[in-house]
Amino acid sequence: MNLTDVENLAELAKLELSQEEKEQILKDMEGILGYVKQIEEVKIAEVSPDYSVHNVWREDEVIQKDFSQDSIKEQFPDSQDGFLKVKKIL
């Protein structure tokens, strides 16, 4: 990768870069590509994958909750004439 490649990428991305920014991006890209080369050198031919795939099932449990009007009214902080009072929203 060279400075011309960085300029082409900047043009495709519609970025205006200063010379210093181009050089910094070139340095960063060289670091990234060096890391990728390092990863490519890893020998994985003799490595066998060690994983097991299985489904984990659980039984559904029915949980009974009391959603009656009386239960809700008891938990609500303020009510009047059978209605629940809430704060005014503007």
Backbone as XML, in Angstrom:
<?xml version="1.0"?>
<chain id="A" units="angstrom">
  <residue number="1" name="MET">
    <atom name="N" x="0.855" y="-1.169" z="0.000"/>
    <atom name="CA" x="0.000" y="0.000" z="0.000"/>
    <atom name="C" x="0.898" y="1.228" z="0.000"/>
  </residue>
  <residue number="2" name="ASN">
    <atom name="N" x="0.496" y="2.220" z="-0.759"/>
    <atom name="CA" x="1.281" y="3.453" z="-0.818"/>
    <atom name="C" x="0.353" y="4.662" z="-0.737"/>
  </residue>
  <residue number="3" name="LEU">
    <atom name="N" x="0.935" y="5.833" z="-0.827"/>
    <atom name="CA" x="0.184" y="7.073" z="-0.672"/>
    <atom name="C" x="-0.877" y="7.241" z="-1.762"/>
  </residue>
  <residue number="4" name="THR">
    <atom name="N" x="-0.610" y="6.742" z="-2.960"/>
    <atom name="CA" x="-1.578" y="6.820" z="-4.061"/>
    <atom name="C" x="-2.833" y="6.016" z="-3.726"/>
  </residue>
  <residue number="5" name="ASP">
    <atom name="N" x="-2.647" y="4.852" z="-3.090"/>
    <atom name="CA" x="-3.796" y="4.040" z="-2.681"/>
    <atom name="C" x="-4.659" y="4.785" z="-1.662"/>
  </residue>
  <residue number="6" name="VAL">
    <atom name="N" x="-4.008" y="5.455" z="-0.735"/>
    <atom name="CA" x="-4.745" y="6.230" z="0.280"/>
    <atom name="C" x="-5.510" y="7.366" z="-0.390"/>
  </residue>
  <residue number="7" name="GLU">
    <atom name="N" x="-4.887" y="8.035" z="-1.343"/>
    <atom name="CA" x="-5.561" y="9.121" z="-2.056"/>
    <atom name="C" x="-6.764" y="8.596" z="-2.837"/>
  </residue>
  <residue number="8" name="ASN">
    <atom name="N" x="-6.621" y="7.418" z="-3.459"/>
    <atom name="CA" x="-7.746" y="6.821" z="-4.188"/>
    <atom name="C" x="-8.892" y="6.468" z="-3.237"/>
  </residue>
  <residue number="9" name="LEU">
    <atom name="N" x="-8.554" y="5.903" z="-2.095"/>
    <atom name="CA" x="-9.598" y="5.580" z="-1.107"/>
    <atom name="C" x="-10.290" y="6.836" z="-0.607"/>
  </residue>
  <residue number="10" name="ALA">
    <atom name="N" x="-9.511" y="7.883" z="-0.366"/>
    <atom name="CA" x="-10.093" y="9.141" z="0.102"/>
    <atom name="C" x="-11.018" y="9.726" z="-0.955"/>
  </residue>
  <residue number="11" name="GLU">
    <atom name="N" x="-10.626" y="9.604" z="-2.207"/>
    <atom name="CA" x="-11.473" y="10.111" z="-3.293"/>
    <atom name="C" x="-12.773" y="9.326" z="-3.379"/>
  </residue>
  <residue number="12" name="LEU">
    <atom name="N" x="-12.684" y="7.997" z="-3.258"/>
    <atom name="CA" x="-13.893" y="7.171" z="-3.295"/>
    <atom name="C" x="-14.824" y="7.481" z="-2.126"/>
  </residue>
  <residue number="13" name="ALA">
    <atom name="N" x="-14.230" y="7.797" z="-0.979"/>
    <atom name="CA" x="-15.026" y="8.102" z="0.205"/>
    <atom name="C" x="-15.426" y="9.575" z="0.258"/>
  </residue>
  <residue number="14" name="LYS">
    <atom name="N" x="-15.034" y="10.343" z="-0.762"/>
    <atom name="CA" x="-15.347" y="11.775" z="-0.831"/>
    <atom name="C" x="-14.806" y="12.513" z="0.386"/>
  </residue>
  <residue number="15" name="LEU">
    <atom name="N" x="-13.544" y="12.189" z="0.765"/>
    <atom name="CA" x="-12.892" y="12.841" z="1.892"/>
    <atom name="C" x="-11.775" y="13.744" z="1.387"/>
  </residue>
  <residue number="16" name="GLU">
    <atom name="N" x="-11.681" y="14.899" z="1.977"/>
    <atom name="CA" x="-10.565" y="15.785" z="1.682"/>
    <atom name="C" x="-9.577" y="15.654" z="2.834"/>
  </residue>
  <residue number="17" name="LEU">
    <atom name="N" x="-8.386" y="15.164" z="2.533"/>
    <atom name="CA" x="-7.394" y="14.918" z="3.566"/>
    <atom name="C" x="-6.149" y="15.754" z="3.313"/>
  </residue>
  <residue number="18" name="SER">
    <atom name="N" x="-5.550" y="16.205" z="4.402"/>
    <atom name="CA" x="-4.270" y="16.903" z="4.277"/>
    <atom name="C" x="-3.174" y="15.862" z="4.071"/>
  </residue>
  <residue number="19" name="GLN">
    <atom name="N" x="-1.991" y="16.331" z="3.729"/>
    <atom name="CA" x="-0.874" y="15.411" z="3.510"/>
    <atom name="C" x="-0.550" y="14.647" z="4.796"/>
  </residue>
  <residue number="20" name="GLU">
    <atom name="N" x="-0.608" y="15.325" z="5.927"/>
    <atom name="CA" x="-0.337" y="14.677" z="7.212"/>
    <atom name="C" x="-1.364" y="13.593" z="7.514"/>
  </residue>
  <residue number="21" name="GLU">
    <atom name="N" x="-2.635" y="13.871" z="7.220"/>
    <atom name="CA" x="-3.692" y="12.881" z="7.452"/>
    <atom name="C" x="-3.492" y="11.671" z="6.545"/>
  </residue>
  <residue number="22" name="LYS">
    <atom name="N" x="-3.103" y="11.911" z="5.298"/>
    <atom name="CA" x="-2.857" y="10.799" z="4.371"/>
    <atom name="C" x="-1.724" y="9.921" z="4.879"/>
  </residue>
  <residue number="23" name="GLU">
    <atom name="N" x="-0.661" y="10.548" z="5.362"/>
    <atom name="CA" x="0.475" y="9.782" z="5.871"/>
    <atom name="C" x="0.088" y="8.999" z="7.119"/>
  </residue>
  <residue number="24" name="GLN">
    <atom name="N" x="-0.737" y="9.603" z="7.980"/>
    <atom name="CA" x="-1.186" y="8.901" z="9.190"/>
    <atom name="C" x="-2.073" y="7.708" z="8.825"/>
  </residue>
  <residue number="25" name="ILE">
    <atom name="N" x="-2.970" y="7.894" z="7.863"/>
    <atom name="CA" x="-3.834" y="6.791" z="7.425"/>
    <atom name="C" x="-2.991" y="5.688" z="6.807"/>
  </residue>
  <residue number="26" name="LEU">
    <atom name="N" x="-1.978" y="6.064" z="6.016"/>
    <atom name="CA" x="-1.087" y="5.070" z="5.421"/>
    <atom name="C" x="-0.386" y="4.268" z="6.507"/>
  </residue>
  <residue number="27" name="LYS">
    <atom name="N" x="0.080" y="4.949" z="7.537"/>
    <atom name="CA" x="0.742" y="4.266" z="8.651"/>
    <atom name="C" x="-0.230" y="3.312" z="9.352"/>
  </residue>
  <residue number="28" name="ASP">
    <atom name="N" x="-1.448" y="3.775" z="9.597"/>
    <atom name="CA" x="-2.460" y="2.936" z="10.243"/>
    <atom name="C" x="-2.799" y="1.721" z="9.383"/>
  </residue>
  <residue number="29" name="MET">
    <atom name="N" x="-2.962" y="1.943" z="8.079"/>
    <atom name="CA" x="-3.307" y="0.836" z="7.175"/>
    <atom name="C" x="-2.183" y="-0.197" z="7.115"/>
  </residue>
  <residue number="30" name="GLU">
    <atom name="N" x="-0.932" y="0.274" z="7.122"/>
    <atom name="CA" x="0.195" y="-0.660" z="7.119"/>
    <atom name="C" x="0.193" y="-1.499" z="8.389"/>
  </residue>
  <residue number="31" name="GLY">
    <atom name="N" x="-0.151" y="-0.883" z="9.519"/>
    <atom name="CA" x="-0.254" y="-1.630" z="10.770"/>
    <atom name="C" x="-1.353" y="-2.680" z="10.712"/>
  </residue>
  <residue number="32" name="ILE">
    <atom name="N" x="-2.478" y="-2.308" z="10.147"/>
    <atom name="CA" x="-3.605" y="-3.248" z="10.034"/>
    <atom name="C" x="-3.235" y="-4.398" z="9.104"/>
  </residue>
  <residue number="33" name="LEU">
    <atom name="N" x="-2.654" y="-4.077" z="7.958"/>
    <atom name="CA" x="-2.282" y="-5.121" z="7.006"/>
    <atom name="C" x="-1.181" y="-6.019" z="7.569"/>
  </residue>
  <residue number="34" name="GLY">
    <atom name="N" x="-0.269" y="-5.441" z="8.363"/>
    <atom name="CA" x="0.753" y="-6.259" z="9.023"/>
    <atom name="C" x="0.130" y="-7.239" z="9.994"/>
  </residue>
  <residue number="35" name="TYR">
    <atom name="N" x="-0.882" y="-6.798" z="10.706"/>
    <atom name="CA" x="-1.574" y="-7.679" z="11.644"/>
    <atom name="C" x="-2.299" y="-8.793" z="10.901"/>
  </residue>
  <residue number="36" name="VAL">
    <atom name="N" x="-2.916" y="-8.459" z="9.772"/>
    <atom name="CA" x="-3.607" y="-9.475" z="8.973"/>
    <atom name="C" x="-2.609" y="-10.507" z="8.466"/>
  </residue>
  <residue number="37" name="LYS">
    <atom name="N" x="-1.428" y="-10.069" z="8.013"/>
    <atom name="CA" x="-0.404" y="-11.016" z="7.560"/>
    <atom name="C" x="0.033" y="-11.924" z="8.695"/>
  </residue>
  <residue number="38" name="GLN">
    <atom name="N" x="0.150" y="-11.358" z="9.884"/>
    <atom name="CA" x="0.532" y="-12.153" z="11.047"/>
    <atom name="C" x="-0.523" y="-13.224" z="11.328"/>
  </residue>
  <residue number="39" name="ILE">
    <atom name="N" x="-1.788" y="-12.877" z="11.205"/>
    <atom name="CA" x="-2.866" y="-13.843" z="11.422"/>
    <atom name="C" x="-2.843" y="-14.916" z="10.338"/>
  </residue>
  <residue number="40" name="GLU">
    <atom name="N" x="-2.551" y="-14.528" z="9.089"/>
    <atom name="CA" x="-2.508" y="-15.496" z="7.995"/>
    <atom name="C" x="-1.419" y="-16.533" z="8.196"/>
  </residue>
  <residue number="41" name="GLU">
    <atom name="N" x="-0.364" y="-16.215" z="8.929"/>
    <atom name="CA" x="0.742" y="-17.132" z="9.136"/>
    <atom name="C" x="0.438" y="-18.218" z="10.164"/>
  </residue>
  <residue number="42" name="VAL">
    <atom name="N" x="-0.631" y="-18.102" z="10.884"/>
    <atom name="CA" x="-0.977" y="-19.080" z="11.903"/>
    <atom name="C" x="-1.331" y="-20.402" z="11.229"/>
  </residue>
  <residue number="43" name="LYS">
    <atom name="N" x="-0.719" y="-21.470" z="11.703"/>
    <atom name="CA" x="-0.962" y="-22.810" z="11.157"/>
    <atom name="C" x="-2.198" y="-23.406" z="11.832"/>
  </residue>
  <residue number="44" name="ILE">
    <atom name="N" x="-3.233" y="-23.589" z="11.046"/>
    <atom name="CA" x="-4.468" y="-24.140" z="11.616"/>
    <atom name="C" x="-4.839" y="-25.477" z="11.006"/>
  </residue>
  <residue number="45" name="ALA">
    <atom name="N" x="-3.984" y="-26.019" z="10.133"/>
    <atom name="CA" x="-4.317" y="-27.272" z="9.442"/>
    <atom name="C" x="-4.491" y="-28.419" z="10.431"/>
  </residue>
  <residue number="46" name="GLU">
    <atom name="N" x="-3.645" y="-28.485" z="11.454"/>
    <atom name="CA" x="-3.717" y="-29.609" z="12.390"/>
    <atom name="C" x="-4.620" y="-29.344" z="13.587"/>
  </residue>
  <residue number="47" name="VAL">
    <atom name="N" x="-5.264" y="-28.210" z="13.608"/>
    <atom name="CA" x="-6.158" y="-27.875" z="14.720"/>
    <atom name="C" x="-7.560" y="-28.368" z="14.391"/>
  </residue>
  <residue number="48" name="SER">
    <atom name="N" x="-8.097" y="-29.167" z="15.277"/>
    <atom name="CA" x="-9.468" y="-29.643" z="15.062"/>
    <atom name="C" x="-10.407" y="-28.786" z="15.905"/>
  </residue>
  <residue number="49" name="PRO">
    <atom name="N" x="-11.536" y="-28.437" z="15.342"/>
    <atom name="CA" x="-12.478" y="-27.622" z="16.113"/>
    <atom name="C" x="-13.022" y="-28.405" z="17.304"/>
  </residue>
  <residue number="50" name="ASP">
    <atom name="N" x="-13.047" y="-27.770" z="18.431"/>
    <atom name="CA" x="-13.519" y="-28.421" z="19.646"/>
    <atom name="C" x="-14.751" y="-27.685" z="20.150"/>
  </residue>
  <residue number="51" name="TYR">
    <atom name="N" x="-15.873" y="-28.047" z="19.611"/>
    <atom name="CA" x="-17.117" y="-27.435" z="20.037"/>
    <atom name="C" x="-18.228" y="-28.465" z="19.908"/>
  </residue>
  <residue number="52" name="SER">
    <atom name="N" x="-19.238" y="-28.247" z="20.649"/>
    <atom name="CA" x="-20.410" y="-29.113" z="20.543"/>
    <atom name="C" x="-21.633" y="-28.219" z="20.445"/>
  </residue>
  <residue number="53" name="VAL">
    <atom name="N" x="-22.488" y="-28.575" z="19.547"/>
    <atom name="CA" x="-23.700" y="-27.807" z="19.346"/>
    <atom name="C" x="-24.864" y="-28.642" z="19.867"/>
  </residue>
  <residue number="54" name="HIS">
    <atom name="N" x="-25.622" y="-28.056" z="20.750"/>
    <atom name="CA" x="-26.796" y="-28.748" z="21.262"/>
    <atom name="C" x="-27.834" y="-27.716" z="21.677"/>
  </residue>
  <residue number="55" name="ASN">
    <atom name="N" x="-29.044" y="-28.129" z="21.617"/>
    <atom name="CA" x="-30.142" y="-27.255" z="22.020"/>
    <atom name="C" x="-30.378" y="-27.409" z="23.515"/>
  </residue>
  <residue number="56" name="VAL">
    <atom name="N" x="-30.620" y="-26.318" z="24.141"/>
    <atom name="CA" x="-30.934" y="-26.338" z="25.557"/>
    <atom name="C" x="-32.406" y="-25.961" z="25.681"/>
  </residue>
  <residue number="57" name="TRP">
    <atom name="N" x="-33.173" y="-26.906" z="26.150"/>
    <atom name="CA" x="-34.609" y="-26.682" z="26.272"/>
    <atom name="C" x="-34.973" y="-26.614" z="27.734"/>
  </residue>
  <residue number="58" name="ARG">
    <atom name="N" x="-35.929" y="-25.811" z="28.017"/>
    <atom name="CA" x="-36.479" y="-25.776" z="29.359"/>
    <atom name="C" x="-37.996" y="-25.827" z="29.229"/>
  </residue>
  <residue number="59" name="GLU">
    <atom name="N" x="-38.586" y="-26.328" z="30.224"/>
    <atom name="CA" x="-40.039" y="-26.394" z="30.237"/>
    <atom name="C" x="-40.598" y="-25.017" z="30.559"/>
  </residue>
  <residue number="60" name="ASP">
    <atom name="N" x="-41.627" y="-24.631" z="29.864"/>
    <atom name="CA" x="-42.286" y="-23.368" z="30.155"/>
    <atom name="C" x="-43.098" y="-23.515" z="31.432"/>
  </residue>
  <residue number="61" name="GLU">
    <atom name="N" x="-43.028" y="-22.501" z="32.247"/>
    <atom name="CA" x="-43.801" y="-22.497" z="33.479"/>
    <atom name="C" x="-44.849" y="-21.406" z="33.395"/>
  </residue>
  <residue number="62" name="VAL">
    <atom name="N" x="-46.052" y="-21.741" z="33.757"/>
    <atom name="CA" x="-47.129" y="-20.763" z="33.787"/>
    <atom name="C" x="-47.119" y="-20.112" z="35.156"/>
  </residue>
  <residue number="63" name="ILE">
    <atom name="N" x="-46.959" y="-18.818" z="35.152"/>
    <atom name="CA" x="-46.937" y="-18.074" z="36.404"/>
    <atom name="C" x="-48.249" y="-17.301" z="36.495"/>
  </residue>
  <residue number="64" name="GLN">
    <atom name="N" x="-48.990" y="-17.606" z="37.498"/>
    <atom name="CA" x="-50.279" y="-16.947" z="37.697"/>
    <atom name="C" x="-50.062" y="-15.640" z="38.436"/>
  </residue>
  <residue number="65" name="LYS">
    <atom name="N" x="-50.499" y="-14.556" z="37.829"/>
    <atom name="CA" x="-50.434" y="-13.258" z="38.484"/>
    <atom name="C" x="-51.840" y="-12.701" z="38.565"/>
  </residue>
  <residue number="66" name="ASP">
    <atom name="N" x="-52.067" y="-11.978" z="39.615"/>
    <atom name="CA" x="-53.385" y="-11.415" z="39.834"/>
    <atom name="C" x="-53.437" y="-10.027" z="39.194"/>
  </residue>
  <residue number="67" name="PHE">
    <atom name="N" x="-54.182" y="-9.922" z="38.072"/>
    <atom name="CA" x="-54.338" y="-8.643" z="37.390"/>
    <atom name="C" x="-55.787" y="-8.159" z="37.483"/>
  </residue>
  <residue number="68" name="SER">
    <atom name="N" x="-56.394" y="-8.410" z="38.595"/>
    <atom name="CA" x="-57.769" y="-7.956" z="38.755"/>
    <atom name="C" x="-57.776" y="-6.451" z="39.018"/>
  </residue>
  <residue number="69" name="GLN">
    <atom name="N" x="-58.922" y="-5.840" z="38.817"/>
    <atom name="CA" x="-59.040" y="-4.399" z="39.044"/>
    <atom name="C" x="-58.737" y="-4.040" z="40.492"/>
  </residue>
  <residue number="70" name="ASP">
    <atom name="N" x="-59.244" y="-4.853" z="41.412"/>
    <atom name="CA" x="-59.021" y="-4.565" z="42.830"/>
    <atom name="C" x="-57.537" y="-4.630" z="43.182"/>
  </residue>
  <residue number="71" name="SER">
    <atom name="N" x="-56.837" y="-5.608" z="42.613"/>
    <atom name="CA" x="-55.406" y="-5.748" z="42.876"/>
    <atom name="C" x="-54.626" y="-4.548" z="42.353"/>
  </residue>
  <residue number="72" name="ILE">
    <atom name="N" x="-54.988" y="-4.084" z="41.192"/>
    <atom name="CA" x="-54.303" y="-2.932" z="40.599"/>
    <atom name="C" x="-54.618" y="-1.669" z="41.399"/>
  </residue>
  <residue number="73" name="LYS">
    <atom name="N" x="-55.865" y="-1.494" z="41.784"/>
    <atom name="CA" x="-56.247" y="-0.308" z="42.558"/>
    <atom name="C" x="-55.520" y="-0.253" z="43.893"/>
  </residue>
  <residue number="74" name="GLU">
    <atom name="N" x="-55.312" y="-1.414" z="44.508"/>
    <atom name="CA" x="-54.616" y="-1.459" z="45.794"/>
    <atom name="C" x="-53.162" y="-1.006" z="45.647"/>
  </residue>
  <residue number="75" name="GLN">
    <atom name="N" x="-52.557" y="-1.299" z="44.498"/>
    <atom name="CA" x="-51.151" y="-0.959" z="44.287"/>
    <atom name="C" x="-50.970" y="0.475" z="43.791"/>
  </residue>
  <residue number="76" name="PHE">
    <atom name="N" x="-52.023" y="1.077" z="43.271"/>
    <atom name="CA" x="-51.913" y="2.412" z="42.692"/>
    <atom name="C" x="-51.958" y="3.455" z="43.801"/>
  </residue>
  <residue number="77" name="PRO">
    <atom name="N" x="-51.143" y="4.502" z="43.703"/>
    <atom name="CA" x="-51.064" y="5.450" z="44.815"/>
    <atom name="C" x="-52.306" y="6.313" z="45.017"/>
  </residue>
  <residue number="78" name="ASP">
    <atom name="N" x="-53.050" y="6.617" z="43.934"/>
    <atom name="CA" x="-54.169" y="7.545" z="44.099"/>
    <atom name="C" x="-55.307" y="7.152" z="43.161"/>
  </residue>
  <residue number="79" name="SER">
    <atom name="N" x="-56.520" y="7.152" z="43.677"/>
    <atom name="CA" x="-57.697" y="6.861" z="42.850"/>
    <atom name="C" x="-58.869" y="7.681" z="43.364"/>
  </residue>
  <residue number="80" name="GLN">
    <atom name="N" x="-59.861" y="7.841" z="42.471"/>
    <atom name="CA" x="-61.038" y="8.616" z="42.842"/>
    <atom name="C" x="-62.215" y="8.089" z="42.040"/>
  </residue>
  <residue number="81" name="ASP">
    <atom name="N" x="-63.308" y="7.788" z="42.703"/>
    <atom name="CA" x="-64.543" y="7.308" z="42.087"/>
    <atom name="C" x="-64.299" y="6.106" z="41.170"/>
  </residue>
  <residue number="82" name="GLY">
    <atom name="N" x="-63.433" y="5.210" z="41.580"/>
    <atom name="CA" x="-63.173" y="4.005" z="40.796"/>
    <atom name="C" x="-62.189" y="4.211" z="39.655"/>
  </residue>
  <residue number="83" name="PHE">
    <atom name="N" x="-61.663" y="5.408" z="39.522"/>
    <atom name="CA" x="-60.675" y="5.693" z="38.470"/>
    <atom name="C" x="-59.307" y="5.896" z="39.099"/>
  </residue>
  <residue number="84" name="LEU">
    <atom name="N" x="-58.284" y="5.556" z="38.365"/>
    <atom name="CA" x="-56.925" y="5.763" z="38.841"/>
    <atom name="C" x="-56.468" y="7.157" z="38.423"/>
  </residue>
  <residue number="85" name="LYS">
    <atom name="N" x="-55.922" y="7.886" z="39.371"/>
    <atom name="CA" x="-55.471" y="9.252" z="39.079"/>
    <atom name="C" x="-53.991" y="9.230" z="38.731"/>
  </residue>
  <residue number="86" name="VAL">
    <atom name="N" x="-53.676" y="9.946" z="37.663"/>
    <atom name="CA" x="-52.276" y="10.057" z="37.233"/>
    <atom name="C" x="-51.912" y="11.520" z="37.162"/>
  </residue>
  <residue number="87" name="LYS">
    <atom name="N" x="-50.607" y="11.799" z="37.103"/>
    <atom name="CA" x="-50.157" y="13.184" z="37.001"/>
    <atom name="C" x="-50.526" y="13.755" z="35.648"/>
  </residue>
  <residue number="88" name="LYS">
    <atom name="N" x="-50.778" y="15.022" z="35.628"/>
    <atom name="CA" x="-51.122" y="15.722" z="34.405"/>
    <atom name="C" x="-49.887" y="15.802" z="33.502"/>
  </residue>
  <residue number="89" name="ILE">
    <atom name="N" x="-50.058" y="15.474" z="32.251"/>
    <atom name="CA" x="-48.968" y="15.537" z="31.274"/>
    <atom name="C" x="-49.329" y="16.605" z="30.265"/>
  </residue>
  <residue number="90" name="LEU">
    <atom name="N" x="-48.425" y="17.547" z="30.086"/>
    <atom name="CA" x="-48.684" y="18.646" z="29.149"/>
    <atom name="C" x="-48.145" y="18.335" z="27.792"/>
  </residue>
</chain>
